[in-house]
Amino acid sequence: MTEAVLALEGVVKRYGSRTVLDGVSLAVHPGELLALLGPNGAGKTTAVEILEGYRTADGGTARVLGEDPRRGGPALMARVGLMLQDGGLDPRSTPRDALRLYARLHEGGRDPEELLTVVGLADVARTRVRRLSGGERQRLALALALVGAPEVLLLDEPTAGMDPEARRTTRLLIAALRAEGRAILLT
């Protein structure tokens, strides 16, 4: 079997006296999808944030494409698509503007206009982010995660706030990405 492109080995994370992750291990290989399920506060987002390099584990190791995500730098992060719970987008921007900006940060990335269609935002491409529904913002966050044509996707609650049709479309898109050989971890 190929080497895992996402891995946590014995990861521990504490916030004060509260242990959120206690020896968590997981591995995701190319073409695999792994879903982390659990109630709020179970540590799913913390595990994803450690793989993203946004948090440091108190114990154990995290590897993304064979590297420590805290030390991998821009070359590593260009190969990883991130969809965070809160996208943190400028509310004055539009989906088209945001995708064009992100596309300029990636060599050989996906076409912003194509992505607007793929995620179902072509009709609101010129709408300010502040005016988008919660589901539309989620679809924009997914498009931004895909703009660099990443090998690995970390998707934190990718269908939260979406209507049933958008959920179905998103699940089909995720299945297609997996079939293309991308490794996907989602909560």
mmCIF file of the C-alpha atoms, coordinates in Angstrom:
data_MODEL
# 
_entry.id   MODEL 
# 
loop_
_atom_site.group_PDB 
_atom_site.id 
_atom_site.type_symbol 
_atom_site.label_atom_id 
_atom_site.label_alt_id 
_atom_site.label_comp_id 
_atom_site.label_asym_id 
_atom_site.label_entity_id 
_atom_site.label_seq_id 
_atom_site.pdbx_PDB_ins_code 
_atom_site.Cartn_x 
_atom_site.Cartn_y 
_atom_site.Cartn_z 
_atom_site.occupancy 
_atom_site.B_iso_or_equiv 
_atom_site.pdbx_formal_charge 
_atom_site.auth_seq_id 
_atom_site.auth_comp_id 
_atom_site.auth_asym_id 
_atom_site.auth_atom_id 
_atom_site.pdbx_PDB_model_num 
ATOM 1   C CA . MET A 1 1   ? 0.000   0.000  0.000   1.00 0.00 ? 1   MET A CA 1 
ATOM 2   C CA . THR A 1 2   ? 1.137   3.564  -0.646  1.00 0.00 ? 2   THR A CA 1 
ATOM 3   C CA . GLU A 1 3   ? 2.366   5.771  2.162   1.00 0.00 ? 3   GLU A CA 1 
ATOM 4   C CA . ALA A 1 4   ? -0.281  7.766  4.039   1.00 0.00 ? 4   ALA A CA 1 
ATOM 5   C CA . VAL A 1 5   ? -0.463  11.373 2.863   1.00 0.00 ? 5   VAL A CA 1 
ATOM 6   C CA . LEU A 1 6   ? -2.251  12.440 6.051   1.00 0.00 ? 6   LEU A CA 1 
ATOM 7   C CA . ALA A 1 7   ? -1.273  10.886 9.374   1.00 0.00 ? 7   ALA A CA 1 
ATOM 8   C CA . LEU A 1 8   ? -1.670  11.436 13.072  1.00 0.00 ? 8   LEU A CA 1 
ATOM 9   C CA . GLU A 1 9   ? 0.253   9.078  15.358  1.00 0.00 ? 9   GLU A CA 1 
ATOM 10  C CA . GLY A 1 10  ? -0.513  9.072  19.080  1.00 0.00 ? 10  GLY A CA 1 
ATOM 11  C CA . VAL A 1 11  ? -1.557  12.723 19.016  1.00 0.00 ? 11  VAL A CA 1 
ATOM 12  C CA . VAL A 1 12  ? -2.405  14.359 22.319  1.00 0.00 ? 12  VAL A CA 1 
ATOM 13  C CA . LYS A 1 13  ? -3.862  17.842 22.705  1.00 0.00 ? 13  LYS A CA 1 
ATOM 14  C CA . ARG A 1 14  ? -4.822  19.519 25.957  1.00 0.00 ? 14  ARG A CA 1 
ATOM 15  C CA . TYR A 1 15  ? -6.469  22.846 26.703  1.00 0.00 ? 15  TYR A CA 1 
ATOM 16  C CA . GLY A 1 16  ? -5.551  23.502 30.292  1.00 0.00 ? 16  GLY A CA 1 
ATOM 17  C CA . SER A 1 17  ? -6.594  20.465 32.317  1.00 0.00 ? 17  SER A CA 1 
ATOM 18  C CA . ARG A 1 18  ? -8.967  19.222 29.576  1.00 0.00 ? 18  ARG A CA 1 
ATOM 19  C CA . THR A 1 19  ? -7.585  16.538 27.247  1.00 0.00 ? 19  THR A CA 1 
ATOM 20  C CA . VAL A 1 20  ? -9.307  16.870 23.859  1.00 0.00 ? 20  VAL A CA 1 
ATOM 21  C CA . LEU A 1 21  ? -7.215  14.343 21.920  1.00 0.00 ? 21  LEU A CA 1 
ATOM 22  C CA . ASP A 1 22  ? -5.749  11.407 23.815  1.00 0.00 ? 22  ASP A CA 1 
ATOM 23  C CA . GLY A 1 23  ? -3.429  9.306  21.660  1.00 0.00 ? 23  GLY A CA 1 
ATOM 24  C CA . VAL A 1 24  ? -5.328  9.732  18.374  1.00 0.00 ? 24  VAL A CA 1 
ATOM 25  C CA . SER A 1 25  ? -3.926  7.918  15.352  1.00 0.00 ? 25  SER A CA 1 
ATOM 26  C CA . LEU A 1 26  ? -5.254  7.941  11.803  1.00 0.00 ? 26  LEU A CA 1 
ATOM 27  C CA . ALA A 1 27  ? -3.969  7.569  8.269   1.00 0.00 ? 27  ALA A CA 1 
ATOM 28  C CA . VAL A 1 28  ? -5.399  8.635  4.911   1.00 0.00 ? 28  VAL A CA 1 
ATOM 29  C CA . HIS A 1 29  ? -3.882  7.352  1.668   1.00 0.00 ? 29  HIS A CA 1 
ATOM 30  C CA . PRO A 1 30  ? -4.276  8.715  -1.879  1.00 0.00 ? 30  PRO A CA 1 
ATOM 31  C CA . GLY A 1 31  ? -7.807  8.061  -3.125  1.00 0.00 ? 31  GLY A CA 1 
ATOM 32  C CA . GLU A 1 32  ? -9.194  7.545  0.381   1.00 0.00 ? 32  GLU A CA 1 
ATOM 33  C CA . LEU A 1 33  ? -11.808 9.532  2.244   1.00 0.00 ? 33  LEU A CA 1 
ATOM 34  C CA . LEU A 1 34  ? -11.863 9.463  6.023   1.00 0.00 ? 34  LEU A CA 1 
ATOM 35  C CA . ALA A 1 35  ? -14.683 11.110 7.968   1.00 0.00 ? 35  ALA A CA 1 
ATOM 36  C CA . LEU A 1 36  ? -14.253 12.096 11.602  1.00 0.00 ? 36  LEU A CA 1 
ATOM 37  C CA . LEU A 1 37  ? -17.598 11.878 13.346  1.00 0.00 ? 37  LEU A CA 1 
ATOM 38  C CA . GLY A 1 38  ? -18.580 12.887 16.835  1.00 0.00 ? 38  GLY A CA 1 
ATOM 39  C CA . PRO A 1 39  ? -20.457 15.412 18.933  1.00 0.00 ? 39  PRO A CA 1 
ATOM 40  C CA . ASN A 1 40  ? -19.432 19.041 19.323  1.00 0.00 ? 40  ASN A CA 1 
ATOM 41  C CA . GLY A 1 41  ? -16.322 19.288 21.473  1.00 0.00 ? 41  GLY A CA 1 
ATOM 42  C CA . ALA A 1 42  ? -15.088 15.792 20.590  1.00 0.00 ? 42  ALA A CA 1 
ATOM 43  C CA . GLY A 1 43  ? -11.837 17.136 19.080  1.00 0.00 ? 43  GLY A CA 1 
ATOM 44  C CA . LYS A 1 44  ? -12.573 16.777 15.345  1.00 0.00 ? 44  LYS A CA 1 
ATOM 45  C CA . THR A 1 45  ? -11.688 20.361 14.478  1.00 0.00 ? 45  THR A CA 1 
ATOM 46  C CA . THR A 1 46  ? -8.643  20.236 16.765  1.00 0.00 ? 46  THR A CA 1 
ATOM 47  C CA . ALA A 1 47  ? -7.350  17.161 14.903  1.00 0.00 ? 47  ALA A CA 1 
ATOM 48  C CA . VAL A 1 48  ? -7.882  18.892 11.554  1.00 0.00 ? 48  VAL A CA 1 
ATOM 49  C CA . GLU A 1 49  ? -6.214  22.092 12.800  1.00 0.00 ? 49  GLU A CA 1 
ATOM 50  C CA . ILE A 1 50  ? -3.152  20.090 13.854  1.00 0.00 ? 50  ILE A CA 1 
ATOM 51  C CA . LEU A 1 51  ? -2.928  18.620 10.345  1.00 0.00 ? 51  LEU A CA 1 
ATOM 52  C CA . GLU A 1 52  ? -3.369  22.120 8.899   1.00 0.00 ? 52  GLU A CA 1 
ATOM 53  C CA . GLY A 1 53  ? -0.462  23.331 11.026  1.00 0.00 ? 53  GLY A CA 1 
ATOM 54  C CA . TYR A 1 54  ? -2.647  25.860 12.875  1.00 0.00 ? 54  TYR A CA 1 
ATOM 55  C CA . ARG A 1 55  ? -2.299  24.053 16.209  1.00 0.00 ? 55  ARG A CA 1 
ATOM 56  C CA . THR A 1 56  ? 0.576   22.202 17.802  1.00 0.00 ? 56  THR A CA 1 
ATOM 57  C CA . ALA A 1 57  ? 0.045   18.776 19.336  1.00 0.00 ? 57  ALA A CA 1 
ATOM 58  C CA . ASP A 1 58  ? 1.169   18.331 22.929  1.00 0.00 ? 58  ASP A CA 1 
ATOM 59  C CA . GLY A 1 59  ? 2.324   14.816 22.054  1.00 0.00 ? 59  GLY A CA 1 
ATOM 60  C CA . GLY A 1 60  ? 2.578   12.489 19.077  1.00 0.00 ? 60  GLY A CA 1 
ATOM 61  C CA . THR A 1 61  ? 3.260   13.392 15.460  1.00 0.00 ? 61  THR A CA 1 
ATOM 62  C CA . ALA A 1 62  ? 1.355   14.858 12.528  1.00 0.00 ? 62  ALA A CA 1 
ATOM 63  C CA . ARG A 1 63  ? 2.456   14.341 8.909   1.00 0.00 ? 63  ARG A CA 1 
ATOM 64  C CA . VAL A 1 64  ? 1.034   15.811 5.707   1.00 0.00 ? 64  VAL A CA 1 
ATOM 65  C CA . LEU A 1 65  ? 2.530   14.524 2.471   1.00 0.00 ? 65  LEU A CA 1 
ATOM 66  C CA . GLY A 1 66  ? 5.402   13.185 4.568   1.00 0.00 ? 66  GLY A CA 1 
ATOM 67  C CA . GLU A 1 67  ? 6.179   16.494 6.276   1.00 0.00 ? 67  GLU A CA 1 
ATOM 68  C CA . ASP A 1 68  ? 5.460   18.203 9.572   1.00 0.00 ? 68  ASP A CA 1 
ATOM 69  C CA . PRO A 1 69  ? 2.631   20.623 8.691   1.00 0.00 ? 69  PRO A CA 1 
ATOM 70  C CA . ARG A 1 70  ? 4.082   23.300 10.996  1.00 0.00 ? 70  ARG A CA 1 
ATOM 71  C CA . ARG A 1 71  ? 7.380   23.274 9.110   1.00 0.00 ? 71  ARG A CA 1 
ATOM 72  C CA . GLY A 1 72  ? 6.364   22.396 5.548   1.00 0.00 ? 72  GLY A CA 1 
ATOM 73  C CA . GLY A 1 73  ? 6.017   25.984 4.381   1.00 0.00 ? 73  GLY A CA 1 
ATOM 74  C CA . PRO A 1 74  ? 4.386   27.334 1.241   1.00 0.00 ? 74  PRO A CA 1 
ATOM 75  C CA . ALA A 1 75  ? 5.442   24.450 -1.012  1.00 0.00 ? 75  ALA A CA 1 
ATOM 76  C CA . LEU A 1 76  ? 3.591   21.961 1.197   1.00 0.00 ? 76  LEU A CA 1 
ATOM 77  C CA . MET A 1 77  ? 0.546   24.156 1.759   1.00 0.00 ? 77  MET A CA 1 
ATOM 78  C CA . ALA A 1 78  ? 0.162   24.687 -2.008  1.00 0.00 ? 78  ALA A CA 1 
ATOM 79  C CA . ARG A 1 79  ? -0.523  20.937 -2.259  1.00 0.00 ? 79  ARG A CA 1 
ATOM 80  C CA . VAL A 1 80  ? -3.242  20.999 0.418   1.00 0.00 ? 80  VAL A CA 1 
ATOM 81  C CA . GLY A 1 81  ? -6.777  22.356 0.086   1.00 0.00 ? 81  GLY A CA 1 
ATOM 82  C CA . LEU A 1 82  ? -8.301  23.681 3.304   1.00 0.00 ? 82  LEU A CA 1 
ATOM 83  C CA . MET A 1 83  ? -11.947 24.329 4.031   1.00 0.00 ? 83  MET A CA 1 
ATOM 84  C CA . LEU A 1 84  ? -12.249 25.847 7.479   1.00 0.00 ? 84  LEU A CA 1 
ATOM 85  C CA . GLN A 1 85  ? -15.409 26.124 9.586   1.00 0.00 ? 85  GLN A CA 1 
ATOM 86  C CA . ASP A 1 86  ? -15.248 29.893 9.279   1.00 0.00 ? 86  ASP A CA 1 
ATOM 87  C CA . GLY A 1 87  ? -13.883 31.047 5.933   1.00 0.00 ? 87  GLY A CA 1 
ATOM 88  C CA . GLY A 1 88  ? -12.804 34.494 7.168   1.00 0.00 ? 88  GLY A CA 1 
ATOM 89  C CA . LEU A 1 89  ? -13.508 36.143 3.814   1.00 0.00 ? 89  LEU A CA 1 
ATOM 90  C CA . ASP A 1 90  ? -13.714 39.875 3.267   1.00 0.00 ? 90  ASP A CA 1 
ATOM 91  C CA . PRO A 1 91  ? -17.477 40.540 3.329   1.00 0.00 ? 91  PRO A CA 1 
ATOM 92  C CA . ARG A 1 92  ? -17.048 43.164 0.601   1.00 0.00 ? 92  ARG A CA 1 
ATOM 93  C CA . SER A 1 93  ? -15.527 40.710 -1.885  1.00 0.00 ? 93  SER A CA 1 
ATOM 94  C CA . THR A 1 94  ? -17.481 38.557 -4.316  1.00 0.00 ? 94  THR A CA 1 
ATOM 95  C CA . PRO A 1 95  ? -17.090 34.842 -5.017  1.00 0.00 ? 95  PRO A CA 1 
ATOM 96  C CA . ARG A 1 96  ? -15.547 35.665 -8.402  1.00 0.00 ? 96  ARG A CA 1 
ATOM 97  C CA . ASP A 1 97  ? -13.063 38.130 -6.868  1.00 0.00 ? 97  ASP A CA 1 
ATOM 98  C CA . ALA A 1 98  ? -12.063 35.729 -4.082  1.00 0.00 ? 98  ALA A CA 1 
ATOM 99  C CA . LEU A 1 99  ? -11.518 32.830 -6.502  1.00 0.00 ? 99  LEU A CA 1 
ATOM 100 C CA . ARG A 1 100 ? -9.515  34.981 -8.899  1.00 0.00 ? 100 ARG A CA 1 
ATOM 101 C CA . LEU A 1 101 ? -7.308  36.174 -6.045  1.00 0.00 ? 101 LEU A CA 1 
ATOM 102 C CA . TYR A 1 102 ? -6.714  32.635 -4.741  1.00 0.00 ? 102 TYR A CA 1 
ATOM 103 C CA . ALA A 1 103 ? -6.067  31.362 -8.279  1.00 0.00 ? 103 ALA A CA 1 
ATOM 104 C CA . ARG A 1 104 ? -3.233  33.890 -8.652  1.00 0.00 ? 104 ARG A CA 1 
ATOM 105 C CA . LEU A 1 105 ? -1.586  32.334 -5.598  1.00 0.00 ? 105 LEU A CA 1 
ATOM 106 C CA . HIS A 1 106 ? -1.375  28.907 -7.288  1.00 0.00 ? 106 HIS A CA 1 
ATOM 107 C CA . GLU A 1 107 ? 0.545   27.889 -10.379 1.00 0.00 ? 107 GLU A CA 1 
ATOM 108 C CA . GLY A 1 108 ? -1.551  25.640 -12.568 1.00 0.00 ? 108 GLY A CA 1 
ATOM 109 C CA . GLY A 1 109 ? -4.646  25.997 -10.412 1.00 0.00 ? 109 GLY A CA 1 
ATOM 110 C CA . ARG A 1 110 ? -8.218  25.498 -11.509 1.00 0.00 ? 110 ARG A CA 1 
ATOM 111 C CA . ASP A 1 111 ? -10.118 28.085 -13.495 1.00 0.00 ? 111 ASP A CA 1 
ATOM 112 C CA . PRO A 1 112 ? -12.201 30.319 -11.185 1.00 0.00 ? 112 PRO A CA 1 
ATOM 113 C CA . GLU A 1 113 ? -15.128 30.463 -13.618 1.00 0.00 ? 113 GLU A CA 1 
ATOM 114 C CA . GLU A 1 114 ? -15.214 26.671 -13.861 1.00 0.00 ? 114 GLU A CA 1 
ATOM 115 C CA . LEU A 1 115 ? -15.164 26.379 -10.074 1.00 0.00 ? 115 LEU A CA 1 
ATOM 116 C CA . LEU A 1 116 ? -18.065 28.823 -9.725  1.00 0.00 ? 116 LEU A CA 1 
ATOM 117 C CA . THR A 1 117 ? -20.093 26.493 -11.939 1.00 0.00 ? 117 THR A CA 1 
ATOM 118 C CA . VAL A 1 118 ? -18.869 23.289 -10.259 1.00 0.00 ? 118 VAL A CA 1 
ATOM 119 C CA . VAL A 1 119 ? -19.951 24.453 -6.786  1.00 0.00 ? 119 VAL A CA 1 
ATOM 120 C CA . GLY A 1 120 ? -23.159 26.096 -7.985  1.00 0.00 ? 120 GLY A CA 1 
ATOM 121 C CA . LEU A 1 121 ? -22.242 29.748 -7.472  1.00 0.00 ? 121 LEU A CA 1 
ATOM 122 C CA . ALA A 1 122 ? -22.263 31.038 -11.057 1.00 0.00 ? 122 ALA A CA 1 
ATOM 123 C CA . ASP A 1 123 ? -25.575 32.859 -10.466 1.00 0.00 ? 123 ASP A CA 1 
ATOM 124 C CA . VAL A 1 124 ? -24.214 34.716 -7.418  1.00 0.00 ? 124 VAL A CA 1 
ATOM 125 C CA . ALA A 1 125 ? -20.637 35.214 -8.632  1.00 0.00 ? 125 ALA A CA 1 
ATOM 126 C CA . ARG A 1 126 ? -20.976 39.017 -8.408  1.00 0.00 ? 126 ARG A CA 1 
ATOM 127 C CA . THR A 1 127 ? -22.835 39.092 -5.072  1.00 0.00 ? 127 THR A CA 1 
ATOM 128 C CA . ARG A 1 128 ? -20.961 40.429 -2.057  1.00 0.00 ? 128 ARG A CA 1 
ATOM 129 C CA . VAL A 1 129 ? -19.933 37.727 0.414   1.00 0.00 ? 129 VAL A CA 1 
ATOM 130 C CA . ARG A 1 130 ? -21.896 39.487 3.165   1.00 0.00 ? 130 ARG A CA 1 
ATOM 131 C CA . ARG A 1 131 ? -25.083 38.904 1.138   1.00 0.00 ? 131 ARG A CA 1 
ATOM 132 C CA . LEU A 1 132 ? -24.503 35.196 0.493   1.00 0.00 ? 132 LEU A CA 1 
ATOM 133 C CA . SER A 1 133 ? -26.510 32.620 2.421   1.00 0.00 ? 133 SER A CA 1 
ATOM 134 C CA . GLY A 1 134 ? -24.683 30.324 4.838   1.00 0.00 ? 134 GLY A CA 1 
ATOM 135 C CA . GLY A 1 135 ? -24.806 27.485 2.309   1.00 0.00 ? 135 GLY A CA 1 
ATOM 136 C CA . GLU A 1 136 ? -23.448 29.712 -0.458  1.00 0.00 ? 136 GLU A CA 1 
ATOM 137 C CA . ARG A 1 137 ? -20.566 30.745 1.788   1.00 0.00 ? 137 ARG A CA 1 
ATOM 138 C CA . GLN A 1 138 ? -19.833 27.062 2.426   1.00 0.00 ? 138 GLN A CA 1 
ATOM 139 C CA . ARG A 1 139 ? -19.773 26.384 -1.323  1.00 0.00 ? 139 ARG A CA 1 
ATOM 140 C CA . LEU A 1 140 ? -17.415 29.327 -1.803  1.00 0.00 ? 140 LEU A CA 1 
ATOM 141 C CA . ALA A 1 141 ? -15.136 27.959 0.940   1.00 0.00 ? 141 ALA A CA 1 
ATOM 142 C CA . LEU A 1 142 ? -15.098 24.611 -0.869  1.00 0.00 ? 142 LEU A CA 1 
ATOM 143 C CA . ALA A 1 143 ? -14.266 26.287 -4.191  1.00 0.00 ? 143 ALA A CA 1 
ATOM 144 C CA . LEU A 1 144 ? -11.394 28.139 -2.504  1.00 0.00 ? 144 LEU A CA 1 
ATOM 145 C CA . ALA A 1 145 ? -10.083 24.835 -1.123  1.00 0.00 ? 145 ALA A CA 1 
ATOM 146 C CA . LEU A 1 146 ? -10.111 23.409 -4.662  1.00 0.00 ? 146 LEU A CA 1 
ATOM 147 C CA . VAL A 1 147 ? -8.618  26.328 -6.569  1.00 0.00 ? 147 VAL A CA 1 
ATOM 148 C CA . GLY A 1 148 ? -5.030  25.064 -6.291  1.00 0.00 ? 148 GLY A CA 1 
ATOM 149 C CA . ALA A 1 149 ? -5.940  21.552 -7.559  1.00 0.00 ? 149 ALA A CA 1 
ATOM 150 C CA . PRO A 1 150 ? -4.662  20.058 -4.269  1.00 0.00 ? 150 PRO A CA 1 
ATOM 151 C CA . GLU A 1 151 ? -3.534  16.485 -3.693  1.00 0.00 ? 151 GLU A CA 1 
ATOM 152 C CA . VAL A 1 152 ? -4.976  16.505 -0.174  1.00 0.00 ? 152 VAL A CA 1 
ATOM 153 C CA . LEU A 1 153 ? -8.196  18.058 1.120   1.00 0.00 ? 153 LEU A CA 1 
ATOM 154 C CA . LEU A 1 154 ? -9.015  18.890 4.748   1.00 0.00 ? 154 LEU A CA 1 
ATOM 155 C CA . LEU A 1 155 ? -12.704 19.759 4.874   1.00 0.00 ? 155 LEU A CA 1 
ATOM 156 C CA . ASP A 1 156 ? -14.197 20.874 8.185   1.00 0.00 ? 156 ASP A CA 1 
ATOM 157 C CA . GLU A 1 157 ? -17.978 20.311 8.026   1.00 0.00 ? 157 GLU A CA 1 
ATOM 158 C CA . PRO A 1 158 ? -18.201 20.909 4.265   1.00 0.00 ? 158 PRO A CA 1 
ATOM 159 C CA . THR A 1 159 ? -21.993 20.640 4.004   1.00 0.00 ? 159 THR A CA 1 
ATOM 160 C CA . ALA A 1 160 ? -22.964 22.602 7.131   1.00 0.00 ? 160 ALA A CA 1 
ATOM 161 C CA . GLY A 1 161 ? -25.699 25.112 6.353   1.00 0.00 ? 161 GLY A CA 1 
ATOM 162 C CA . MET A 1 162 ? -26.296 23.821 2.827   1.00 0.00 ? 162 MET A CA 1 
ATOM 163 C CA . ASP A 1 163 ? -29.704 23.030 1.405   1.00 0.00 ? 163 ASP A CA 1 
ATOM 164 C CA . PRO A 1 164 ? -30.351 19.389 0.391   1.00 0.00 ? 164 PRO A CA 1 
ATOM 165 C CA . GLU A 1 165 ? -29.512 19.944 -3.302  1.00 0.00 ? 165 GLU A CA 1 
ATOM 166 C CA . ALA A 1 166 ? -26.238 21.709 -2.492  1.00 0.00 ? 166 ALA A CA 1 
ATOM 167 C CA . ARG A 1 167 ? -25.356 18.878 -0.060  1.00 0.00 ? 167 ARG A CA 1 
ATOM 168 C CA . ARG A 1 168 ? -25.979 16.295 -2.769  1.00 0.00 ? 168 ARG A CA 1 
ATOM 169 C CA . THR A 1 169 ? -23.894 18.227 -5.305  1.00 0.00 ? 169 THR A CA 1 
ATOM 170 C CA . THR A 1 170 ? -21.081 18.674 -2.779  1.00 0.00 ? 170 THR A CA 1 
ATOM 171 C CA . ARG A 1 171 ? -21.062 14.969 -1.908  1.00 0.00 ? 171 ARG A CA 1 
ATOM 172 C CA . LEU A 1 172 ? -20.886 14.068 -5.613  1.00 0.00 ? 172 LEU A CA 1 
ATOM 173 C CA . LEU A 1 173 ? -18.006 16.514 -6.090  1.00 0.00 ? 173 LEU A CA 1 
ATOM 174 C CA . ILE A 1 174 ? -16.137 15.045 -3.104  1.00 0.00 ? 174 ILE A CA 1 
ATOM 175 C CA . ALA A 1 175 ? -16.679 11.518 -4.485  1.00 0.00 ? 175 ALA A CA 1 
ATOM 176 C CA . ALA A 1 176 ? -15.276 12.634 -7.861  1.00 0.00 ? 176 ALA A CA 1 
ATOM 177 C CA . LEU A 1 177 ? -12.213 14.168 -6.176  1.00 0.00 ? 177 LEU A CA 1 
ATOM 178 C CA . ARG A 1 178 ? -11.623 10.927 -4.315  1.00 0.00 ? 178 ARG A CA 1 
ATOM 179 C CA . ALA A 1 179 ? -11.949 8.949  -7.561  1.00 0.00 ? 179 ALA A CA 1 
ATOM 180 C CA . GLU A 1 180 ? -9.261  11.229 -9.055  1.00 0.00 ? 180 GLU A CA 1 
ATOM 181 C CA . GLY A 1 181 ? -6.899  10.014 -6.304  1.00 0.00 ? 181 GLY A CA 1 
ATOM 182 C CA . ARG A 1 182 ? -7.084  12.862 -3.835  1.00 0.00 ? 182 ARG A CA 1 
ATOM 183 C CA . ALA A 1 183 ? -6.880  12.069 -0.124  1.00 0.00 ? 183 ALA A CA 1 
ATOM 184 C CA . ILE A 1 184 ? -9.748  13.627 1.794   1.00 0.00 ? 184 ILE A CA 1 
ATOM 185 C CA . LEU A 1 185 ? -10.275 14.080 5.521   1.00 0.00 ? 185 LEU A CA 1 
ATOM 186 C CA . LEU A 1 186 ? -13.580 15.584 6.530   1.00 0.00 ? 186 LEU A CA 1 
ATOM 187 C CA . THR A 1 187 ? -15.480 16.172 9.719   1.00 0.00 ? 187 THR A CA 1 
# 
